[in-house]
Amino acid sequence: MSDSTWLTSEFHNPLAVGQYVNNCSNDRPANVCYQEFDVPAVFPIELKQYLPNIAYSFDKESPLRCVVLVALRDIKQGEELFSNYYTIVS
């Protein structure tokens, strides 16, 4: 058995679409890629609650860095997302 409770049709975190990305193959090329991203200070406060805060330090202020998905081409509604799990564009 596996836990499939996270796999729902409703988004609990609108920024966590990565859980719906599958690994590409020869038959199904990547249509998204991962890219490192420095979250700007003007990022909407209502969305900050969804970002992981793994670089927090109470004595040093530093930009929040995360990984985002970038479309490699136009994505159609309902189209499955594929990426190469081993590639991060810096």
PDB file of N, CA, C and O in Angstrom:
ATOM      1  N   MET A   1       0.840  -1.187   0.000  1.00  0.00           N
ATOM      2  CA  MET A   1       0.000   0.000   0.000  1.00  0.00           C
ATOM      3  C   MET A   1       0.880   1.243   0.000  1.00  0.00           C
ATOM      4  O   MET A   1       2.005   1.225   0.499  1.00  0.00           O
ATOM      5  N   SER A   2       0.361   2.297  -0.555  1.00  0.00           N
ATOM      6  CA  SER A   2       1.071   3.567  -0.527  1.00  0.00           C
ATOM      7  C   SER A   2       0.083   4.674  -0.173  1.00  0.00           C
ATOM      8  O   SER A   2      -1.126   4.549  -0.368  1.00  0.00           O
ATOM      9  N   ASP A   3       0.638   5.757   0.352  1.00  0.00           N
ATOM     10  CA  ASP A   3      -0.183   6.900   0.741  1.00  0.00           C
ATOM     11  C   ASP A   3      -0.492   7.734  -0.495  1.00  0.00           C
ATOM     12  O   ASP A   3       0.402   8.355  -1.069  1.00  0.00           O
ATOM     13  N   SER A   4      -1.720   7.748  -0.893  1.00  0.00           N
ATOM     14  CA  SER A   4      -2.106   8.552  -2.054  1.00  0.00           C
ATOM     15  C   SER A   4      -3.000   9.725  -1.646  1.00  0.00           C
ATOM     16  O   SER A   4      -3.649  10.331  -2.498  1.00  0.00           O
ATOM     17  N   THR A   5      -3.040  10.049  -0.354  1.00  0.00           N
ATOM     18  CA  THR A   5      -3.908  11.131   0.105  1.00  0.00           C
ATOM     19  C   THR A   5      -3.481  12.484  -0.440  1.00  0.00           C
ATOM     20  O   THR A   5      -4.309  13.387  -0.552  1.00  0.00           O
ATOM     21  N   TRP A   6      -2.190  12.646  -0.785  1.00  0.00           N
ATOM     22  CA  TRP A   6      -1.706  13.917  -1.326  1.00  0.00           C
ATOM     23  C   TRP A   6      -2.143  14.117  -2.771  1.00  0.00           C
ATOM     24  O   TRP A   6      -2.139  15.247  -3.259  1.00  0.00           O
ATOM     25  N   LEU A   7      -2.521  13.047  -3.467  1.00  0.00           N
ATOM     26  CA  LEU A   7      -2.868  13.127  -4.876  1.00  0.00           C
ATOM     27  C   LEU A   7      -4.358  13.428  -5.006  1.00  0.00           C
ATOM     28  O   LEU A   7      -5.188  12.520  -5.052  1.00  0.00           O
ATOM     29  N   THR A   8      -4.673  14.683  -5.064  1.00  0.00           N
ATOM     30  CA  THR A   8      -6.063  15.121  -5.143  1.00  0.00           C
ATOM     31  C   THR A   8      -6.241  16.022  -6.357  1.00  0.00           C
ATOM     32  O   THR A   8      -5.261  16.485  -6.941  1.00  0.00           O
ATOM     33  N   SER A   9      -7.457  16.265  -6.725  1.00  0.00           N
ATOM     34  CA  SER A   9      -7.726  17.171  -7.842  1.00  0.00           C
ATOM     35  C   SER A   9      -7.692  18.626  -7.389  1.00  0.00           C
ATOM     36  O   SER A   9      -7.663  19.534  -8.219  1.00  0.00           O
ATOM     37  N   GLU A  10      -7.694  18.852  -6.074  1.00  0.00           N
ATOM     38  CA  GLU A  10      -7.656  20.211  -5.540  1.00  0.00           C
ATOM     39  C   GLU A  10      -6.264  20.524  -5.028  1.00  0.00           C
ATOM     40  O   GLU A  10      -5.623  19.684  -4.397  1.00  0.00           O
ATOM     41  N   PHE A  11      -5.791  21.751  -5.304  1.00  0.00           N
ATOM     42  CA  PHE A  11      -4.500  22.189  -4.809  1.00  0.00           C
ATOM     43  C   PHE A  11      -4.642  22.701  -3.382  1.00  0.00           C
ATOM     44  O   PHE A  11      -5.464  23.577  -3.114  1.00  0.00           O
ATOM     45  N   HIS A  12      -3.845  22.160  -2.469  1.00  0.00           N
ATOM     46  CA  HIS A  12      -3.783  22.719  -1.123  1.00  0.00           C
ATOM     47  C   HIS A  12      -2.734  23.815  -1.091  1.00  0.00           C
ATOM     48  O   HIS A  12      -2.858  24.790  -0.349  1.00  0.00           O
ATOM     49  N   ASN A  13      -1.708  23.645  -1.897  1.00  0.00           N
ATOM     50  CA  ASN A  13      -0.652  24.638  -2.038  1.00  0.00           C
ATOM     51  C   ASN A  13      -0.575  24.984  -3.521  1.00  0.00           C
ATOM     52  O   ASN A  13      -0.133  24.157  -4.319  1.00  0.00           O
ATOM     53  N   PRO A  14      -0.992  26.183  -3.907  1.00  0.00           N
ATOM     54  CA  PRO A  14      -1.012  26.520  -5.331  1.00  0.00           C
ATOM     55  C   PRO A  14       0.368  26.579  -5.967  1.00  0.00           C
ATOM     56  O   PRO A  14       0.476  26.610  -7.193  1.00  0.00           O
ATOM     57  N   LEU A  15       1.424  26.594  -5.162  1.00  0.00           N
ATOM     58  CA  LEU A  15       2.780  26.650  -5.697  1.00  0.00           C
ATOM     59  C   LEU A  15       3.435  25.279  -5.785  1.00  0.00           C
ATOM     60  O   LEU A  15       4.551  25.172  -6.292  1.00  0.00           O
ATOM     61  N   ALA A  16       2.781  24.236  -5.310  1.00  0.00           N
ATOM     62  CA  ALA A  16       3.381  22.901  -5.255  1.00  0.00           C
ATOM     63  C   ALA A  16       2.908  22.007  -6.391  1.00  0.00           C
ATOM     64  O   ALA A  16       2.386  20.917  -6.156  1.00  0.00           O
ATOM     65  N   VAL A  17       3.090  22.467  -7.613  1.00  0.00           N
ATOM     66  CA  VAL A  17       2.683  21.646  -8.754  1.00  0.00           C
ATOM     67  C   VAL A  17       3.728  20.593  -9.085  1.00  0.00           C
ATOM     68  O   VAL A  17       3.472  19.712  -9.906  1.00  0.00           O
ATOM     69  N   GLY A  18       4.901  20.662  -8.464  1.00  0.00           N
ATOM     70  CA  GLY A  18       5.958  19.692  -8.718  1.00  0.00           C
ATOM     71  C   GLY A  18       5.563  18.266  -8.417  1.00  0.00           C
ATOM     72  O   GLY A  18       6.124  17.336  -8.997  1.00  0.00           O
ATOM     73  N   GLN A  19       4.614  18.074  -7.528  1.00  0.00           N
ATOM     74  CA  GLN A  19       4.192  16.712  -7.198  1.00  0.00           C
ATOM     75  C   GLN A  19       3.434  16.062  -8.347  1.00  0.00           C
ATOM     76  O   GLN A  19       3.184  14.857  -8.318  1.00  0.00           O
ATOM     77  N   TYR A  20       3.069  16.835  -9.347  1.00  0.00           N
ATOM     78  CA  TYR A  20       2.346  16.302 -10.495  1.00  0.00           C
ATOM     79  C   TYR A  20       3.237  16.134 -11.723  1.00  0.00           C
ATOM     80  O   TYR A  20       2.725  15.873 -12.812  1.00  0.00           O
ATOM     81  N   VAL A  21       4.559  16.277 -11.578  1.00  0.00           N
ATOM     82  CA  VAL A  21       5.497  16.165 -12.692  1.00  0.00           C
ATOM     83  C   VAL A  21       6.100  14.773 -12.702  1.00  0.00           C
ATOM     84  O   VAL A  21       6.552  14.273 -11.671  1.00  0.00           O
ATOM     85  N   ASN A  22       6.103  14.151 -13.869  1.00  0.00           N
ATOM     86  CA  ASN A  22       6.692  12.832 -14.034  1.00  0.00           C
ATOM     87  C   ASN A  22       8.017  12.941 -14.773  1.00  0.00           C
ATOM     88  O   ASN A  22       8.289  13.942 -15.436  1.00  0.00           O
ATOM     89  N   ASN A  23       8.840  11.903 -14.654  1.00  0.00           N
ATOM     90  CA  ASN A  23      10.118  11.886 -15.338  1.00  0.00           C
ATOM     91  C   ASN A  23       9.894  11.664 -16.829  1.00  0.00           C
ATOM     92  O   ASN A  23       9.045  10.866 -17.228  1.00  0.00           O
ATOM     93  N   CYS A  24      10.663  12.375 -17.646  1.00  0.00           N
ATOM     94  CA  CYS A  24      10.537  12.231 -19.094  1.00  0.00           C
ATOM     95  C   CYS A  24      11.168  10.919 -19.554  1.00  0.00           C
ATOM     96  O   CYS A  24      11.854  10.239 -18.791  1.00  0.00           O
ATOM     97  N   SER A  25      10.922  10.584 -20.809  1.00  0.00           N
ATOM     98  CA  SER A  25      11.488   9.371 -21.399  1.00  0.00           C
ATOM     99  C   SER A  25      11.727   9.640 -22.882  1.00  0.00           C
ATOM    100  O   SER A  25      11.466  10.741 -23.367  1.00  0.00           O
ATOM    101  N   ASN A  26      12.220   8.641 -23.594  1.00  0.00           N
ATOM    102  CA  ASN A  26      12.411   8.798 -25.042  1.00  0.00           C
ATOM    103  C   ASN A  26      11.085   9.032 -25.748  1.00  0.00           C
ATOM    104  O   ASN A  26      11.028   9.757 -26.742  1.00  0.00           O
ATOM    105  N   ASP A  27      10.019   8.421 -25.241  1.00  0.00           N
ATOM    106  CA  ASP A  27       8.690   8.571 -25.847  1.00  0.00           C
ATOM    107  C   ASP A  27       7.972   9.842 -25.403  1.00  0.00           C
ATOM    108  O   ASP A  27       7.110  10.361 -26.112  1.00  0.00           O
ATOM    109  N   ARG A  28       8.337  10.331 -24.229  1.00  0.00           N
ATOM    110  CA  ARG A  28       7.671  11.512 -23.674  1.00  0.00           C
ATOM    111  C   ARG A  28       8.725  12.531 -23.246  1.00  0.00           C
ATOM    112  O   ARG A  28       9.232  12.465 -22.126  1.00  0.00           O
ATOM    113  N   PRO A  29       9.056  13.466 -24.128  1.00  0.00           N
ATOM    114  CA  PRO A  29      10.112  14.439 -23.825  1.00  0.00           C
ATOM    115  C   PRO A  29       9.679  15.441 -22.751  1.00  0.00           C
ATOM    116  O   PRO A  29       8.489  15.648 -22.514  1.00  0.00           O
ATOM    117  N   ALA A  30      10.656  16.044 -22.122  1.00  0.00           N
ATOM    118  CA  ALA A  30      10.386  17.040 -21.080  1.00  0.00           C
ATOM    119  C   ALA A  30       9.657  18.241 -21.676  1.00  0.00           C
ATOM    120  O   ALA A  30       9.990  18.702 -22.768  1.00  0.00           O
ATOM    121  N   ASN A  31       8.665  18.737 -20.953  1.00  0.00           N
ATOM    122  CA  ASN A  31       7.996  19.967 -21.344  1.00  0.00           C
ATOM    123  C   ASN A  31       8.127  21.037 -20.253  1.00  0.00           C
ATOM    124  O   ASN A  31       7.670  22.166 -20.431  1.00  0.00           O
ATOM    125  N   VAL A  32       8.750  20.679 -19.127  1.00  0.00           N
ATOM    126  CA  VAL A  32       9.101  21.635 -18.065  1.00  0.00           C
ATOM    127  C   VAL A  32      10.493  21.303 -17.558  1.00  0.00           C
ATOM    128  O   VAL A  32      10.976  20.183 -17.729  1.00  0.00           O
ATOM    129  N   CYS A  33      11.136  22.285 -16.930  1.00  0.00           N
ATOM    130  CA  CYS A  33      12.426  22.037 -16.295  1.00  0.00           C
ATOM    131  C   CYS A  33      12.443  22.750 -14.945  1.00  0.00           C
ATOM    132  O   CYS A  33      11.586  23.588 -14.665  1.00  0.00           O
ATOM    133  N   TYR A  34      13.410  22.416 -14.127  1.00  0.00           N
ATOM    134  CA  TYR A  34      13.565  23.027 -12.809  1.00  0.00           C
ATOM    135  C   TYR A  34      14.606  24.128 -12.898  1.00  0.00           C
ATOM    136  O   TYR A  34      15.611  23.983 -13.593  1.00  0.00           O
ATOM    137  N   GLN A  35      14.371  25.228 -12.197  1.00  0.00           N
ATOM    138  CA  GLN A  35      15.327  26.330 -12.189  1.00  0.00           C
ATOM    139  C   GLN A  35      15.398  26.914 -10.789  1.00  0.00           C
ATOM    140  O   GLN A  35      14.377  27.095 -10.126  1.00  0.00           O
ATOM    141  N   GLU A  36      16.622  27.209 -10.343  1.00  0.00           N
ATOM    142  CA  GLU A  36      16.796  27.874  -9.056  1.00  0.00           C
ATOM    143  C   GLU A  36      16.275  29.300  -9.163  1.00  0.00           C
ATOM    144  O   GLU A  36      16.382  29.937 -10.211  1.00  0.00           O
ATOM    145  N   PHE A  37      15.707  29.794  -8.060  1.00  0.00           N
ATOM    146  CA  PHE A  37      15.042  31.097  -8.085  1.00  0.00           C
ATOM    147  C   PHE A  37      15.218  31.780  -6.739  1.00  0.00           C
ATOM    148  O   PHE A  37      14.949  31.184  -5.696  1.00  0.00           O
ATOM    149  N   ASP A  38      15.665  33.022  -6.758  1.00  0.00           N
ATOM    150  CA  ASP A  38      15.724  33.840  -5.548  1.00  0.00           C
ATOM    151  C   ASP A  38      14.397  34.575  -5.426  1.00  0.00           C
ATOM    152  O   ASP A  38      14.050  35.381  -6.289  1.00  0.00           O
ATOM    153  N   VAL A  39      13.667  34.303  -4.375  1.00  0.00           N
ATOM    154  CA  VAL A  39      12.361  34.919  -4.163  1.00  0.00           C
ATOM    155  C   VAL A  39      12.569  36.408  -3.868  1.00  0.00           C
ATOM    156  O   VAL A  39      13.277  36.751  -2.921  1.00  0.00           O
ATOM    157  N   PRO A  40      11.966  37.290  -4.659  1.00  0.00           N
ATOM    158  CA  PRO A  40      12.159  38.728  -4.433  1.00  0.00           C
ATOM    159  C   PRO A  40      11.469  39.201  -3.158  1.00  0.00           C
ATOM    160  O   PRO A  40      10.497  38.603  -2.698  1.00  0.00           O
ATOM    161  N   ALA A  41      11.984  40.268  -2.611  1.00  0.00           N
ATOM    162  CA  ALA A  41      11.409  40.830  -1.379  1.00  0.00           C
ATOM    163  C   ALA A  41       9.960  41.250  -1.576  1.00  0.00           C
ATOM    164  O   ALA A  41       9.191  41.281  -0.616  1.00  0.00           O
ATOM    165  N   VAL A  42       9.579  41.571  -2.799  1.00  0.00           N
ATOM    166  CA  VAL A  42       8.208  42.021  -3.079  1.00  0.00           C
ATOM    167  C   VAL A  42       7.270  40.861  -3.414  1.00  0.00           C
ATOM    168  O   VAL A  42       6.165  41.090  -3.906  1.00  0.00           O
ATOM    169  N   PHE A  43       7.686  39.629  -3.159  1.00  0.00           N
ATOM    170  CA  PHE A  43       6.842  38.465  -3.405  1.00  0.00           C
ATOM    171  C   PHE A  43       5.569  38.594  -2.574  1.00  0.00           C
ATOM    172  O   PHE A  43       5.645  38.974  -1.406  1.00  0.00           O
ATOM    173  N   PRO A  44       4.398  38.288  -3.142  1.00  0.00           N
ATOM    174  CA  PRO A  44       3.128  38.486  -2.416  1.00  0.00           C
ATOM    175  C   PRO A  44       3.106  37.761  -1.069  1.00  0.00           C
ATOM    176  O   PRO A  44       3.350  36.557  -0.995  1.00  0.00           O
ATOM    177  N   ILE A  45       2.816  38.497  -0.032  1.00  0.00           N
ATOM    178  CA  ILE A  45       2.817  37.964   1.338  1.00  0.00           C
ATOM    179  C   ILE A  45       1.853  36.789   1.489  1.00  0.00           C
ATOM    180  O   ILE A  45       2.127  35.856   2.244  1.00  0.00           O
ATOM    181  N   GLU A  46       0.718  36.828   0.772  1.00  0.00           N
ATOM    182  CA  GLU A  46      -0.267  35.747   0.908  1.00  0.00           C
ATOM    183  C   GLU A  46       0.235  34.430   0.314  1.00  0.00           C
ATOM    184  O   GLU A  46      -0.318  33.375   0.622  1.00  0.00           O
ATOM    185  N   LEU A  47       1.272  34.466  -0.531  1.00  0.00           N
ATOM    186  CA  LEU A  47       1.840  33.240  -1.094  1.00  0.00           C
ATOM    187  C   LEU A  47       3.078  32.757  -0.343  1.00  0.00           C
ATOM    188  O   LEU A  47       3.493  31.611  -0.518  1.00  0.00           O
ATOM    189  N   LYS A  48       3.672  33.608   0.487  1.00  0.00           N
ATOM    190  CA  LYS A  48       4.879  33.206   1.213  1.00  0.00           C
ATOM    191  C   LYS A  48       4.635  32.024   2.152  1.00  0.00           C
ATOM    192  O   LYS A  48       5.564  31.271   2.445  1.00  0.00           O
ATOM    193  N   GLN A  49       3.430  31.856   2.615  1.00  0.00           N
ATOM    194  CA  GLN A  49       3.112  30.743   3.512  1.00  0.00           C
ATOM    195  C   GLN A  49       3.332  29.393   2.839  1.00  0.00           C
ATOM    196  O   GLN A  49       3.483  28.383   3.526  1.00  0.00           O
ATOM    197  N   TYR A  50       3.351  29.358   1.526  1.00  0.00           N
ATOM    198  CA  TYR A  50       3.513  28.104   0.801  1.00  0.00           C
ATOM    199  C   TYR A  50       4.967  27.774   0.461  1.00  0.00           C
ATOM    200  O   TYR A  50       5.248  26.686  -0.042  1.00  0.00           O
ATOM    201  N   LEU A  51       5.885  28.688   0.726  1.00  0.00           N
ATOM    202  CA  LEU A  51       7.295  28.467   0.404  1.00  0.00           C
ATOM    203  C   LEU A  51       8.008  27.800   1.576  1.00  0.00           C
ATOM    204  O   LEU A  51       7.811  28.198   2.724  1.00  0.00           O
ATOM    205  N   PRO A  52       8.828  26.799   1.304  1.00  0.00           N
ATOM    206  CA  PRO A  52       9.605  26.191   2.396  1.00  0.00           C
ATOM    207  C   PRO A  52      10.654  27.182   2.885  1.00  0.00           C
ATOM    208  O   PRO A  52      11.263  27.888   2.081  1.00  0.00           O
ATOM    209  N   ASN A  53      10.863  27.238   4.172  1.00  0.00           N
ATOM    210  CA  ASN A  53      11.810  28.183   4.753  1.00  0.00           C
ATOM    211  C   ASN A  53      12.979  27.397   5.337  1.00  0.00           C
ATOM    212  O   ASN A  53      13.083  27.250   6.555  1.00  0.00           O
ATOM    213  N   ILE A  54      13.850  26.895   4.481  1.00  0.00           N
ATOM    214  CA  ILE A  54      14.939  26.048   4.950  1.00  0.00           C
ATOM    215  C   ILE A  54      16.222  26.814   5.208  1.00  0.00           C
ATOM    216  O   ILE A  54      17.170  26.266   5.771  1.00  0.00           O
ATOM    217  N   ALA A  55      16.264  28.087   4.799  1.00  0.00           N
ATOM    218  CA  ALA A  55      17.493  28.865   4.964  1.00  0.00           C
ATOM    219  C   ALA A  55      17.325  29.959   6.014  1.00  0.00           C
ATOM    220  O   ALA A  55      18.007  30.982   5.957  1.00  0.00           O
ATOM    221  N   TYR A  56      16.427  29.754   6.964  1.00  0.00           N
ATOM    222  CA  TYR A  56      16.154  30.793   7.959  1.00  0.00           C
ATOM    223  C   TYR A  56      17.287  30.909   8.973  1.00  0.00           C
ATOM    224  O   TYR A  56      17.822  29.905   9.443  1.00  0.00           O
ATOM    225  N   SER A  57      17.639  32.133   9.298  1.00  0.00           N
ATOM    226  CA  SER A  57      18.610  32.417  10.353  1.00  0.00           C
ATOM    227  C   SER A  57      18.133  33.669  11.085  1.00  0.00           C
ATOM    228  O   SER A  57      17.826  34.678  10.450  1.00  0.00           O
ATOM    229  N   PHE A  58      18.068  33.611  12.399  1.00  0.00           N
ATOM    230  CA  PHE A  58      17.563  34.761  13.145  1.00  0.00           C
ATOM    231  C   PHE A  58      18.558  35.914  13.166  1.00  0.00           C
ATOM    232  O   PHE A  58      18.162  37.052  13.421  1.00  0.00           O
ATOM    233  N   ASP A  59      19.842  35.654  12.903  1.00  0.00           N
ATOM    234  CA  ASP A  59      20.842  36.713  12.986  1.00  0.00           C
ATOM    235  C   ASP A  59      21.379  37.180  11.638  1.00  0.00           C
ATOM    236  O   ASP A  59      22.193  38.101  11.584  1.00  0.00           O
ATOM    237  N   LYS A  60      20.934  36.556  10.551  1.00  0.00           N
ATOM    238  CA  LYS A  60      21.425  36.930   9.228  1.00  0.00           C
ATOM    239  C   LYS A  60      20.272  36.903   8.238  1.00  0.00           C
ATOM    240  O   LYS A  60      19.585  35.892   8.091  1.00  0.00           O
ATOM    241  N   GLU A  61      20.070  38.026   7.563  1.00  0.00           N
ATOM    242  CA  GLU A  61      19.019  38.082   6.563  1.00  0.00           C
ATOM    243  C   GLU A  61      19.606  37.701   5.209  1.00  0.00           C
ATOM    244  O   GLU A  61      20.606  38.275   4.778  1.00  0.00           O
ATOM    245  N   SER A  62      18.992  36.745   4.549  1.00  0.00           N
ATOM    246  CA  SER A  62      19.453  36.319   3.231  1.00  0.00           C
ATOM    247  C   SER A  62      18.232  36.041   2.360  1.00  0.00           C
ATOM    248  O   SER A  62      17.150  35.749   2.870  1.00  0.00           O
ATOM    249  N   PRO A  63      18.412  36.133   1.048  1.00  0.00           N
ATOM    250  CA  PRO A  63      17.250  35.878   0.178  1.00  0.00           C
ATOM    251  C   PRO A  63      16.805  34.431   0.272  1.00  0.00           C
ATOM    252  O   PRO A  63      17.616  33.526   0.469  1.00  0.00           O
ATOM    253  N   LEU A  64      15.517  34.228   0.130  1.00  0.00           N
ATOM    254  CA  LEU A  64      14.961  32.889   0.121  1.00  0.00           C
ATOM    255  C   LEU A  64      15.157  32.318  -1.273  1.00  0.00           C
ATOM    256  O   LEU A  64      14.748  32.928  -2.261  1.00  0.00           O
ATOM    257  N   ARG A  65      15.780  31.152  -1.355  1.00  0.00           N
ATOM    258  CA  ARG A  65      16.064  30.512  -2.634  1.00  0.00           C
ATOM    259  C   ARG A  65      15.235  29.240  -2.726  1.00  0.00           C
ATOM    260  O   ARG A  65      15.149  28.478  -1.763  1.00  0.00           O
ATOM    261  N   CYS A  66      14.632  29.013  -3.874  1.00  0.00           N
ATOM    262  CA  CYS A  66      13.833  27.813  -4.073  1.00  0.00           C
ATOM    263  C   CYS A  66      14.018  27.324  -5.506  1.00  0.00           C
ATOM    264  O   CYS A  66      14.761  27.922  -6.284  1.00  0.00           O
ATOM    265  N   VAL A  67      13.349  26.253  -5.838  1.00  0.00           N
ATOM    266  CA  VAL A  67      13.376  25.703  -7.192  1.00  0.00           C
ATOM    267  C   VAL A  67      11.979  25.849  -7.774  1.00  0.00           C
ATOM    268  O   VAL A  67      10.993  25.495  -7.129  1.00  0.00           O
ATOM    269  N   VAL A  68      11.895  26.368  -8.986  1.00  0.00           N
ATOM    270  CA  VAL A  68      10.614  26.571  -9.653  1.00  0.00           C
ATOM    271  C   VAL A  68      10.569  25.762 -10.943  1.00  0.00           C
ATOM    272  O   VAL A  68      11.604  25.377 -11.486  1.00  0.00           O
ATOM    273  N   LEU A  69       9.366  25.513 -11.423  1.00  0.00           N
ATOM    274  CA  LEU A  69       9.176  24.850 -12.712  1.00  0.00           C
ATOM    275  C   LEU A  69       9.046  25.901 -13.803  1.00  0.00           C
ATOM    276  O   LEU A  69       8.350  26.903 -13.636  1.00  0.00           O
ATOM    277  N   VAL A  70       9.717  25.664 -14.914  1.00  0.00           N
ATOM    278  CA  VAL A  70       9.651  26.566 -16.065  1.00  0.00           C
ATOM    279  C   VAL A  70       9.184  25.756 -17.266  1.00  0.00           C
ATOM    280  O   VAL A  70       9.741  24.697 -17.556  1.00  0.00           O
ATOM    281  N   ALA A  71       8.175  26.243 -17.961  1.00  0.00           N
ATOM    282  CA  ALA A  71       7.673  25.562 -19.157  1.00  0.00           C
ATOM    283  C   ALA A  71       8.685  25.707 -20.288  1.00  0.00           C
ATOM    284  O   ALA A  71       9.180  26.804 -20.545  1.00  0.00           O
ATOM    285  N   LEU A  72       8.987  24.615 -20.955  1.00  0.00           N
ATOM    286  CA  LEU A  72       9.901  24.638 -22.093  1.00  0.00           C
ATOM    287  C   LEU A  72       9.170  24.963 -23.396  1.00  0.00           C
ATOM    288  O   LEU A  72       9.799  25.242 -24.417  1.00  0.00           O
ATOM    289  N   ARG A  73       7.860  24.925 -23.353  1.00  0.00           N
ATOM    290  CA  ARG A  73       7.000  25.258 -24.486  1.00  0.00           C
ATOM    291  C   ARG A  73       5.612  25.528 -23.917  1.00  0.00           C
ATOM    292  O   ARG A  73       5.396  25.367 -22.716  1.00  0.00           O
ATOM    293  N   ASP A  74       4.680  25.931 -24.754  1.00  0.00           N
ATOM    294  CA  ASP A  74       3.304  26.134 -24.294  1.00  0.00           C
ATOM    295  C   ASP A  74       2.731  24.796 -23.821  1.00  0.00           C
ATOM    296  O   ASP A  74       2.877  23.774 -24.492  1.00  0.00           O
ATOM    297  N   ILE A  75       2.080  24.818 -22.661  1.00  0.00           N
ATOM    298  CA  ILE A  75       1.478  23.620 -22.076  1.00  0.00           C
ATOM    299  C   ILE A  75      -0.034  23.735 -22.232  1.00  0.00           C
ATOM    300  O   ILE A  75      -0.631  24.742 -21.852  1.00  0.00           O
ATOM    301  N   LYS A  76      -0.642  22.705 -22.791  1.00  0.00           N
ATOM    302  CA  LYS A  76      -2.099  22.708 -22.956  1.00  0.00           C
ATOM    303  C   LYS A  76      -2.779  22.313 -21.648  1.00  0.00           C
ATOM    304  O   LYS A  76      -2.216  21.559 -20.853  1.00  0.00           O
ATOM    305  N   GLN A  77      -3.967  22.813 -21.430  1.00  0.00           N
ATOM    306  CA  GLN A  77      -4.734  22.452 -20.246  1.00  0.00           C
ATOM    307  C   GLN A  77      -4.940  20.945 -20.214  1.00  0.00           C
ATOM    308  O   GLN A  77      -5.345  20.346 -21.210  1.00  0.00           O
ATOM    309  N   GLY A  78      -4.663  20.338 -19.072  1.00  0.00           N
ATOM    310  CA  GLY A  78      -4.836  18.907 -18.895  1.00  0.00           C
ATOM    311  C   GLY A  78      -3.654  18.069 -19.377  1.00  0.00           C
ATOM    312  O   GLY A  78      -3.645  16.852 -19.190  1.00  0.00           O
ATOM    313  N   GLU A  79      -2.661  18.701 -19.992  1.00  0.00           N
ATOM    314  CA  GLU A  79      -1.500  17.971 -20.494  1.00  0.00           C
ATOM    315  C   GLU A  79      -0.620  17.505 -19.344  1.00  0.00           C
ATOM    316  O   GLU A  79      -0.412  18.238 -18.377  1.00  0.00           O
ATOM    317  N   GLU A  80      -0.110  16.296 -19.451  1.00  0.00           N
ATOM    318  CA  GLU A  80       0.773  15.762 -18.414  1.00  0.00           C
ATOM    319  C   GLU A  80       2.120  16.488 -18.463  1.00  0.00           C
ATOM    320  O   GLU A  80       2.623  16.813 -19.538  1.00  0.00           O
ATOM    321  N   LEU A  81       2.694  16.736 -17.284  1.00  0.00           N
ATOM    322  CA  LEU A  81       3.983  17.425 -17.191  1.00  0.00           C
ATOM    323  C   LEU A  81       5.104  16.412 -17.045  1.00  0.00           C
ATOM    324  O   LEU A  81       5.009  15.463 -16.267  1.00  0.00           O
ATOM    325  N   PHE A  82       6.188  16.633 -17.821  1.00  0.00           N
ATOM    326  CA  PHE A  82       7.358  15.767 -17.771  1.00  0.00           C
ATOM    327  C   PHE A  82       8.609  16.623 -17.634  1.00  0.00           C
ATOM    328  O   PHE A  82       8.719  17.688 -18.242  1.00  0.00           O
ATOM    329  N   SER A  83       9.542  16.145 -16.835  1.00  0.00           N
ATOM    330  CA  SER A  83      10.831  16.822 -16.695  1.00  0.00           C
ATOM    331  C   SER A  83      11.918  15.767 -16.567  1.00  0.00           C
ATOM    332  O   SER A  83      11.647  14.579 -16.393  1.00  0.00           O
ATOM    333  N   ASN A  84      13.141  16.233 -16.656  1.00  0.00           N
ATOM    334  CA  ASN A  84      14.276  15.377 -16.360  1.00  0.00           C
ATOM    335  C   ASN A  84      14.598  15.611 -14.896  1.00  0.00           C
ATOM    336  O   ASN A  84      15.032  16.702 -14.526  1.00  0.00           O
ATOM    337  N   TYR A  85      14.397  14.619 -14.068  1.00  0.00           N
ATOM    338  CA  TYR A  85      14.586  14.788 -12.619  1.00  0.00           C
ATOM    339  C   TYR A  85      15.996  15.197 -12.238  1.00  0.00           C
ATOM    340  O   TYR A  85      16.212  15.727 -11.148  1.00  0.00           O
ATOM    341  N   TYR A  86      16.950  14.963 -13.108  1.00  0.00           N
ATOM    342  CA  TYR A  86      18.361  15.202 -12.755  1.00  0.00           C
ATOM    343  C   TYR A  86      18.909  16.516 -13.249  1.00  0.00           C
ATOM    344  O   TYR A  86      20.102  16.777 -13.094  1.00  0.00           O
ATOM    345  N   THR A  87      18.080  17.353 -13.840  1.00  0.00           N
ATOM    346  CA  THR A  87      18.570  18.611 -14.404  1.00  0.00           C
ATOM    347  C   THR A  87      17.963  19.790 -13.670  1.00  0.00           C
ATOM    348  O   THR A  87      16.742  19.927 -13.589  1.00  0.00           O
ATOM    349  N   ILE A  88      18.834  20.644 -13.134  1.00  0.00           N
ATOM    350  CA  ILE A  88      18.410  21.920 -12.568  1.00  0.00           C
ATOM    351  C   ILE A  88      19.201  23.000 -13.280  1.00  0.00           C
ATOM    352  O   ILE A  88      20.431  22.959 -13.307  1.00  0.00           O
ATOM    353  N   VAL A  89      18.499  23.968 -13.856  1.00  0.00           N
ATOM    354  CA  VAL A  89      19.155  25.077 -14.548  1.00  0.00           C
ATOM    355  C   VAL A  89      19.468  26.151 -13.517  1.00  0.00           C
ATOM    356  O   VAL A  89      18.574  26.602 -12.801  1.00  0.00           O
ATOM    357  N   SER A  90      20.729  26.565 -13.434  1.00  0.00           N
ATOM    358  CA  SER A  90      21.117  27.605 -12.465  1.00  0.00           C
ATOM    359  C   SER A  90      21.254  28.944 -13.153  1.00  0.00           C
ATOM    360  O   SER A  90      21.573  29.941 -12.505  1.00  0.00           O
TER     361      SER A  90
END
